[in-house]
Structures are given as C-alpha cells and as structure tokens.
Amino acid sequence: MQIVILAGGKATRLKPLTQNIPKSMIRIGDKPFLQHQIELLKDNGIYDIILCVGHLSHKIKEYFGDGKRFGVKIRYSDEGEDLLGTGGALKKAEPMLKDEFFLMYGDSYLLVDYKAIESYHKKFKKFCLLVVYENHNLYDKSNVGIKDGWVTVYDKTNRKGDLIHIDAGLSILKKEVLTLIPSQKPSPLEELYQKIVAQRKMLAYEVTQRFYEIGSHQGLKELKNLIEEKTQAVG
C-alpha cells in the first residue's frame, strides 16, 4: 500500500536543532531520521512513498531524490514556506494519491505489523482506520476515546484529561475523505479526523507496542536510545 508522510513543518519545539534543517533530517546515529523511517517501511513491504514537504524541503529532496538509492519510490508534494497545516498538506497531495493509503506523521517511528493493520482495514472498508495506543498520558497527552472498536473522541487539547488512548501516528484513509478538507487554505488534520469521528467511520486499531517520535527533545532522546540498542544487537 502507498504511504504519505507529513514532513513539512517547522519543528519549532526542536530548535536550535532545526534552525537550518527540517526535522526529518535530524541525524540519529549515522543517518537522518527520515532514512530510518523509510528503512522501517521498506522492511514492512511499503515501497511507494509520498513525502509532503515544505520548510527547507530542498534539503530532503537533495538527499533522498527519487528514492531509488534506498530501494523505494519517492515523490514529493511541496507546499513551500507557505505552510498549509497537516490537513492542507494532505489535500495538496491529492492528485498523487491512490484510493487507499497509509498516512504517517513525519516524526513517527512505529514498530508495528503494517500488513496486519492493512488487512484489518480491508475487512471493514471504512473511511479511516486510526492506530491507537493505551497511553494514560505517559508519552504525551492522551487524545483518543474508543468504544467497541471505534474512535468516539479525537481531541488533542483534551482539557478534561479523561482519555487514555493516543493517536500513535499512523492511519489508513480512503482518498474520498479528502473532500472534507477545504482547498487552498491552512487546515489541521485534527479537523478532518473529528469530521470522520462524527460520522462514526473511524476504526480503532489498538497496538501494544509503544510509539516513538522525534517531535520533542525527550522523544528524540528515547528514539536515539532505541536505534543504538538495535544497532548494537545487530553488531
């Protein structure tokens, strides 16, 4: 299945590391984070990659090119420096998308069974499947409510603090849901997800393996430790 990676943001939380490079290009060990991400996807049989880029996008393009050097196919949807938000960036990529596709945040690293997730989605054939993790506000603020296999709440603010699951950074979408995203204007992905949840068309797929991310300095440190452990195990 095709995957879209949202990698266009300015990553202000990670400055000064991201002063002159995109977040995806932060080096972990001997390679950029995005290379680790792509290698993980390739190991799971995912080779068709759309990168939604923006801020300092030329540095990503110069390094990865068409992906052939890494054994995958990479195409780019570039919003430049006039960022459209996560939802707007996905809408801009619409002409390049297949009828169904994985969607991943550009700072997510997920050691999950991608084929099993895809099979579960095909079984129900709904607008959207969201991978969730029982988080209890541990790694970040929990933002998802689920019931009977469905997402019933998607709220990144969660002021009540009463949710226990979190968006793990991976979903599957049908292309037709992009009609719910306004064209040529900034829009967060959260708004799209809330519209799908309101229609009761978002499946929940719960995983027990924690998610990793580089959206914060703590998350970056934890992922560096994981990669170092994997490297030592192979060595």
N, C-alpha and C positions, 0 to 999 in steps of 0.2 A: 504494500500500500504506500502511496505517496505520503510524505510528511512535510508540513510547513513549520518552520522555526522562526519565531518572532525575535529578531535580533537587531532592532533599530533604535532602541532607547539610548538616553544619555548617561544612565547609570550614575546619577549624582551621589548616591549613597556610598559609592566606592571610590570617590575622589580622595586622594590625588592619583590613585592607580589608573583611573580612566580619564585623566586630563587630556591625553593625546592619543588614546586608543579606544576602540569600542570594548565594551565589557566582554564580548565573546573572544577577544584577542588577548585577554589576561593569560599569562603563561602559568601553567601548572606542571611542574617538572620541566620537561624539555620541549613542550608543545603548547599551543594555545588551547584554551578551554574548548572552543568550538571543534577542534580536531578530536579531542577526547569524546565529545558528544557524537560526532559523526562516526567515529570508530565503533562506539557502542551501538548505534543504529545499524551500521553495516553488519555487525555480529548478530543482529536480530533480523537480518534479511530485508532491511529497508535501504534502498539504493537511490530512490527518486526524491530529491530534496529541493524544496523551495525555500530560499532564505529571504525573509522580509527584513531589509536593511534600511538604514537611514543615516544616523550620525556617524561620521567618519567611515562611511561604507567602502570607500576605495581601499582601505587597508584590509578589509575582509576579502574583497574581490581579488586584490593583488596576490594574496596568499593562497586562496583556495581555487581561484579560476573556475573552470567548468567541473571541477571535482574528479576529473579522470585520474589525476595523480594519486587520489585517495580511494579509488575503486568505486566511486559513486557518480551520480549525475546531479550537478548543482545548477540551478537557475536562480535569478535574482529579481525581486520586486523592490525597487528602490524609491523611497519616499523623500530622499534628500534630507535637508536640515529642517524642512517644514513638517515636523512630525505629526502624524495623524492619530496617534494613540494605537493601542493594540488591536482594537476592533477596526479602526480605519485602515491600518496597515494590512490586515487580512482582506478587507474589502478591495483594496487596491490590487491585490494579487489574484483576484477572482478569475480573470481570463486564463490564468495558468493552471487552475486547479481542476482536478478530476472530480467525479461525482461524490466520492467519499475520500477523506484524508485524515491522517493524524495531524494534530496541532500541538506544538510544544513551545514552551517559553524558552527564550534564548539563554536563560541562566539555569535551566533544569538538567539534572543528571539522575536518571531513573533506572535502577537495576530491576526491571520488571519483565514479565513474559509478554512481549508485544503481540505475538501471534495469538495467544490466549485471549488477550483483550480484543483483538480484531474479530476473532471467532464469536465472542460474546456479543459484540455489537451487531454482527451479521444475523445472529439468532433473533434479535428483536427488531432490527431495521428502524430504529427511531432517529429523530433529528440529530441527537447528540448523545455521546457517552462521555462521562467525566470520571477520570481515575481519582479516587479519594483515599485518604489515609487517616486512621483514627489517631488524632494528634494531641488532643487535650491541651491546646495552646503551648505545646512543648517546643517545637522548632520554629513556630511563628504563630500568629493569632489564627485560631481555627475559624473557618469561614463558610462551612457547608453543613447543611442539615439533610439527613437522608431518612427515608422510611419505606420499607417494603421494596427495596431495590431501586428507588427513585430519589433524585435530588429534589428536596422540597424547599430548601433555602440556599441562596448563594449571596453572601453578604460580606464583603471584605472589610467593612467597618466593624460589624458585629459588636455594637456598643453594649449589648446585654451580656456578652461573654458566655452565652449558654450553649454554643455549638461545640461539638467535639471532633468533627472531621474537618479536613482541609483539602483544598484543591492541590493535588500532587504535582501539577504542572504538565499534564498530558490529557488530551481528549481526542475523540473522533467526531468529526462533523460531516453532515451531508452538505453539499455545496448549496443546495436550495435555501438553507437557513441564512445565507448572506443577504437575502432580500430584506432581512430585518435590520441590516446595518445601513445607516444613511451614507450617501455617496459624497465624496469630496469635502468631508468635514471631520474634525477630530472626534473619535469615539472610542471609549474603553471597551475591552472585551467583556467586562463585567455586565454592561448593559445588555449585550446580546445574550449572555447566559441567563440573566434574570428574565428576559422575554421567553426564552425556551422553557425555563423552570415554570413560569406562569401557565404555559400551555401543557404542563406535565409531560414533556417529551425529552427529558434529560435522564438517561440511565446513570446509575451509580455503579462503578466497578471498584470494589474495595480491595486494596493491596495491603499486605502485612509488612512489606519491606519499606523502610523509611525512605523518604525522598532526600536528595541532596540538591543544593542550589548555591550559586555564587552571587546572589543579589545583595548580600551583606558581608561584612568582614568576617563575622563568625561563621557564616555558611561557607565562605571561601576557605577558611582555615580547616573546617571539617572535611571538605572535599579534597583538599591537598593531602590530608592525612590518609583518606581512603585510597587515593591514587598511589601514594607512597607505599601503602600496605600491599596493594595489588602488584606493584612493580617488584617489590621485594619477594613476594610469593612466587612470581614467575621466574625471577632470577635464581 
